[in-house]
Amino acid sequence: MKYQIPQTVFIQEIDDEIILLDTTTQEYFSLNEVGKNIIDLISENLTKDEMVEELSNIYEVDRIQIEKDLINFAKLLEEKGLITID
C-alpha cells in the first residue's frame, strides 16, 4: 500500500508543525510533529510497511499500534483530499 500527496496540495513547514493547503478547496490543515513525520515519509514515497518501520524507530510504540494509527490517520487525510491511497 502506498500513499501519495496530490499536486493540488501545498505543504509548508513551520517550526515543529506542518501546514497542508488543498488548493482546490482552499482549506488548510495544521499537523503536529507526528503528522509532520508521516507527511515526510509519504513524501519519500515509502510503502505503508516501510513507514511503520521508520515510525517504530522514532517512537517507542508497539508496531501493531503504529500500523493501526497510521492507517486511521491516512484514511482521515484521504477523506480530506490531502493524500491518495493506492
Secondary structure, DSSP 8 states (H G I E B T S, - for coil): -BEE--TTEEEEEETTEEEEEETTTTEEEEE-HHHHHHHHHHHTT-BHHHHHHHHHHHS-S-HHHHHHHHHHHHHHHHHTTS-EE-
